Amino acid sequence: MNFLNALILVSLGIWAFFSSETPSITALIPVFAGIILITITPGFKKGNRVFAHLAVIITFVILLGLIKPLAGAIGRADNLGITRVLVMMITSTAAIIIFVKSFINARRGSR
């Protein structure tokens, strides 16, 4: 799910940047976060807890950071922008839920 979320952040972030009439460098923040998430995916797939926790933190920060772009898209009545941001928020939320469940299962398994 992390990899899928990262791909969505990258692709929709690039789309948002290049489809904007007034592109802002801040539109690329999800892109950079997605690239970082893609880069650390192999580390936590191997069981490295540091990478797993880093992925959760990055994903959570991006989720919070997408609130303002969502509000902006709503304010502009930009349905496509709203959809893009909501998709990024939904996949980020799903990734966090899966991470938390994984942490809980790992904790239960170590007892």
WOMO-V552025 format. One record per pair of residues at least 6 apart in sequence whose C-alpha atoms are under 6 Angstrom apart, sorted by the first residue. I is the first residue (numbers start at 1). J is the second residue. D is the distance in Angstrom with one decimal. If there is no record, write none. Layout:
((I;J;D) (I;J;D))
This chain:
((1;95;5.5) (2;95;5.8) (3;38;5.8) (5;91;5.4) (6;34;4.1) (6;37;5.8) (6;38;6.0) (9;30;5.2) (9;31;5.6) (9;34;5.3) (9;88;6.0) (10;31;4.1) (10;34;5.3) (13;28;5.7) (13;30;5.7) (13;31;5.3) (17;23;5.3) (17;27;5.6) (43;51;5.9) (44;51;5.0) (44;52;5.0) (59;92;6.0) (63;89;5.7) (70;82;5.9) (70;85;5.9) (73;81;5.5) (73;82;5.4))
